[in-house]
Amino acid sequence: MDDSFTCISCKQIALPGGEVREGNLHIIIEDGHITAILDQETDFVKSAVDRYHAEIVTPGFVDIHHHGLGGADDLLEFWQHPEYTQKRLPKYGVTSFLASTVYPENLEGGKVFETLKILEDVVGKTDRGATCEGIHAEGPIVNDFGGLPPGEQHMPQEKFERLLDAMPSCKMMTISPHVDGQDDYLRMKMLLNRGIVPALGHDRVAKENEILNALKLDPSQQFHITHLFNVCNFHHRNPSLVNFGMTDRFPLLPGYHQLAPPTVEVIGDLCHVHPLAVANLLSARHFSQIAFVSDCTAEGIPNMKMSYSNRDMQVSADGKCLVISGTTTLAGSCCSCLDAFRYLVRVFQVGLGKAAAMVSENPARIAKLDDVGRIEIGKRADLLLFDIDLNLGKTFVRGKVVYSST
């Protein structure tokens, strides 16, 4: 080991697989990565020049559906100033994120390609606060835009290819099986060929066979469902996306053979999805198949006004979500993964290790982010230090403190 190292001592560590280790524990960090996890306070531990103490340590949270916290007057332009969001996210426990992008009909007029270039320039840089690990493209091939700006649902292949070429760091794309099925899943095939995870969503009318045919495109790839329950449906006789997202094992029926149920994400603000529905999901699915996301579109400043693709928006009076002014139409959340983590432990009584996994390890695995989301030797030292009441004391990115509550 190097003579210069950092040590974090604690009483509980959230480990991979939802496990929690308790005791007199010490995480050793060298060159930005975890090099040892010790269970004794040796002379070596005591020799650490940089040493920190906490009751609980978890992996840094990984938000795979995040639209930004601000930096511009219009939400579509948030990612033209990614540093604004990157500097603020560690306060909320987020050390890695996918920048969620949307696609209005006029791609050039909406500065889409300009914004994508700015994002691509910051992907993977760990010296700016939270790390942008890539892009989650929300659309444009969706059936129901919900609170999104209307886009080009039936974008021609050449134009779609140009869009993909402009974001080589795209990790996931929300895409509608009902829409893409009309073109023999041409665009999903393109996503799979590029290693991009298809995230089925924004589709209230997708039929059972349309979803099954999408999953059959590559049975080795586990598909994903974007913000389960929101902008998708459940029916007890006519299965749609929620039905597929609420099962851990498919029935032995024709068409389902050798297919894996998609992983799911759920917005963790207890506003987009009622706590009873969240409880149903937690009972129905194994925790390893669930990621909690923020779907954040602004910080939770009650009644704050902003624009979103020429529409007036306002943060709700309780600060939990963004709505189209004068309506109840939700256009994103104002919660954080830290909120979701605390809700999991306090409201849903999920164990600390499993709760941490649903905001760190699981989303990282779903988005194919190999170096983050786990406290494990060799992984990047993106860590959160909590007291016993789950108050966040410090956030580390690559072994450096990027947020401190004191």
N, C-alpha and C positions, 0 to 999 in steps of 0.2 A: 504494500500500500504506500501511497505517496505521503510525504511528511505533512503536506497541506491538505487537510480534509475537513469536511463539515460533519457534525454529529447532531442528530435530533433524537432526544430521549423522551420516551412516553410510556404510558401504561396500557394503551390499546392501539393496535394497528389493524386497519381493514385490509385484509389480504385478498388475493384473487379467489374467485369462486364463492364469494360471499362469506368467507371465513374471517374470524376475528381472533387475533392472538393477544393474550393478556400477560402482563408481567413487568419486569424491569427491562425494557426494550430500547434498542439503540439502532438507528438507521445511519449508516455511514455513506457519505456522498463524496465522490471524487470526479472531477472533470464533468460535472453536470449530471452524472448518472449514479444510481444506487449500486454500491459495490459490496455491501454486507448488511445483514440484519442480525444483531447480536442480542443475546438474552442475559448478559452479565455486564456489570460496569467494571470493565477491566482497566488496567493502567493505560492501555491504548485509548479507550474511550475518554478517560480523564484528560488525556493529552491534547484533545481537540481544541484548537484555538477558537474556532467558530462552533459554539454549541448552543442548542435551543432546547426548550422543554415544553411539553404539552401533555394534556391528559389523553387526547385521541389524535391519531394521524390517519388521514385517508388519502387516496390518490386525488390529484386535481380533477375537477369535474370536466367532462367533455361534452359540450353542447353541439349536437349535430344538426340543430335547426334554430338558427339565430340570425335575425335580420339587422342587428346593430342597435346601438344605444343613442345615436344622434350624430352630430357633426355637420348637419345640413338642415335646411328648412323643409325639404321634401324627403320622405323615407327612401325613395328610389335613389337618392344621391348619398345616402349614409356611407356606402362602401367606397365612395370617392375619397373618403377621409377615414380609412380603417384604423389609423392610430388613435382616434377619439375613442372608439370602442375597445381597442386592445388595452389601453391604459386603465379603463374602468372595470373591465371584466374580472380581474383578480380580486376585487373587493367582494364579488359575489361567488368566489370559489372556482370560477371557470379559468382553467389554464390552457385549454385547447378548444377550438370551435371550428365548425364549418360555416363559412359565410353563406347564408341563404340569399339567393338572388331570384328576382322575378323578371318577367319579360313582357313588357307592353307591346302592342301591335307594331308600333313604330320603333324598331330596335335602334335605328340610328338617332332619331329624334330624342329617344329616351336615354341616350348616352350609354347604352348597354355595353357596347364593345369597349368604350373608353373605361368604364367601370371595371370590366373584367380584366383589362390590362393592369389596372392599378392593383387589383386583388392578386393577380398572378405574381406581381413583383414582391409581395410581402409573404406569400405562402412559405411556411417552414422556418421563418425567421423567429428566433426565440429570444430576441433582445428588446422586444417592444411591449412587454406585458404578457397578455394571453397570446398564444400562438395560433395564427390562422393555418389550419392543416389542409385546407382545400375548400371546395365549393359544394353546396347542396343547391342544385337548380330546382326551384319549385315551379314547374311548368317549363315551356308553355303548352305542352301537349296534355291538357286536362279538359275534362268535360264540364266541370262546374268550378268557376273561378272563386266562388265564395267572396271573401274580402280582398282577393288579389285584383290587381288591375287587369282588365280584359286583354287577352293576348291572342296570338295566331294559333288556334287549336290545331289546324290542319296544315301546319308549316311544311312546305315541300322538302323533299329529301336533301336537295342541294343546300338550301338555306339552313336546314337543321344541322347538316354536317359542318357548315361554316361556324355555326354557333358552338358546336362541340370543339372544333379546332381552336376557338378563342379561349377555351377554358380547359387546358390539359390537366389541371388539378381538380377537375370535377370528380367527386367521390360518389355522389348519389344524385339521382334525378327523380323528382316526383312526376309520375306519368300515369295517365288514365287508361286502364285496360279497355274500357268501352270505346274510347276514341282510337287508340292505336290498333285495336283489334280490327277496325274497319280497313286498315291498310296491311293486314297480315302481320301485325306487330313489327313492322319495318324498323321503327325507331328503337324499340326495346332490344331488338337484335343488334343494333348499332351500339347501344349502351353496353350490352354484354361483351361484344367484341373488344371494347375499349376498357373493360374491367370496371365499369361504372355500375354501382348497385341500383337496380330499378326499384324505386319506392312507389308502390301503387297508392293512388290517393286522388283527392278532389274529384270524386266520382260517386254520385248518388244512385246511378242507374246500372252500374256494372252487373252483369248477370253471372251466374255460377260458371257457365261454360267459358265466358270471356276471361274470368280470373284464372280458371284452371288451365286454359290454353296459354296464358301468359306464363304461369309457373312451369309449364311443360317445356318452355323454350330452352331451359337449362336446369334440369333437376339438381345439378351439383351446386348451383348458386342459390343460397337462401335469399328470397326476395324480402322486401321490407314494406311496411304500410305506414304512410305519413299520417301524423297526428290522428290516431284512431279515434273514432266517434265523430270527429269534426269533418264536415263536408263529405261524409260517407254514411251509408245506411245499414240497418239491421232489420231482417224480417224472418219470422219463424218458418215460413214456407219457401220463400224465394231468397236464397242466400246471396248476400252482397259482401262488401269488404269487411264490415264489422264481424260478420259470422266467421270469416276466414281468420280474422285477427284474434278471435276469442277462443280458439282451440289449440291445444298442445299436440294433439294427435288426430290425424284425419281418420274418418271411418273407413272400413273396408268396403268401398263402393267403386264401381267402374269409373275410371277417369282420375282417381286419387292415388293410384298405386305409385309408390316410391317418391311421392312428393312431400316436401317438408312445409309445414305451416310457416308463413312469413313471420319474421320478427316484427315488433310493433313499437311505435313511439307514442307517448301520450303527453299532452301539454299539462304541466304540473302546477297550474295556478288555482285549481279547484273552482275555476270560473268557466273555462271552456268545456270542462267535463265535470259533472257533479260528483262529489265524493262517493256516492253509492255506486256509480258506474266505475270509478277507479277501483273501489273495493271489489267489484265483480271481476274486473280484469286481473287484479292481484290474486284472486282465488282461482281463476280459470287458467292462467298461464304460469309456467315456471318463471321465476324471477329473471333467469338468464336470458329470456326471450323479450324482455321489456326494457326500453330506454325511456327515461323521462327527459323532456326537452323544454326549453323556454318558449320557443316560437316568438322570441322577444322582438318587438318593434319600437320600443321606446322605454326609457326609465320610468318608473312608476310615480310620476309627479301628478297628483290628482288634478283633472280638468285642463292639463296642458294641451295646447292646440298645435297642430302641425298639418302639413299637406301630404298627400300620397297619390301621385299620378293625377294631379288636378282635382282631387277630392279633398274636402275638409275633414280632418280627423280630430279626435279628442280623446285624451286619456279619461277613463271612467272616474267617477267621484271617489271610488275606493282605491284607485291607483292600480288595479289589477290587470286591466286590459285596454286595448285601443279599439275604438268604435268609429264607424262613419258617422259624422256629426248629424244629429237629428234622427238617428236610427238606432236599432239595437244590434246591427250587423257587426260582428266581431272581425277585426282586421289584424289580429295578433295579440300577443300577451305582453304584459309589463312585469312579469315575474322573472325569477332567476332559478338556476339549478340549485342554488343554496336554499331557496324557498321550498322547492320540490323535495330536496333531501330532508329538510326538517319536517315537512308534512308526512313523508314516508315513515319517519321514526315516531313522531308525536301523534299524528292523527290515525295512521293506519297500523301502527305498532309493528312495523317491519324491523327486523334486527339490523343493527348498525352495519354489519358487513354486506348484507343483501341490499340495503338502502344505498350504500356507497356504490355498489356494483351497478345499480340501475342509473346512476348519473356519471359513471366513469368507465368501468370496464366494458359494460355491455355496449354503450354507444361507440366506444373506440373499436370494438370488434366488428360491429355492424358496418362501420364506415371504413374498415380495413386499415386502421391506424395502429401500427404494430408497436410503436415505442412509448405509448402513453396509456393511461387508464388503469395501470396496475402497479402496486408496490411489490417489486420483484427485482432481484439482482440483474443488472444489465439494462434495466429500463431507465428512461429519463426521469430525473428527480423533480417531477412536478407533484408537489405535496401540499396538503392543507393541515394546519395545526389548530385544533379545537380545544376548548375547555370542556368540562363535564356537561355543561348545559348547551353544547353545540354552538357556542359563540365562536366565530372564526377569528383567530388571533393573528395568523400569518399565512401567506400564500407564497409558495416557492415555485419558480419556473426554472428548470435546468439548474437546480441547486442554489439559486439566488432568490433572496427575499424581494418580491415585487409588490407586496401589500402587507402592511402591519396595522393592526387596530390601535396601536399605541405609539 
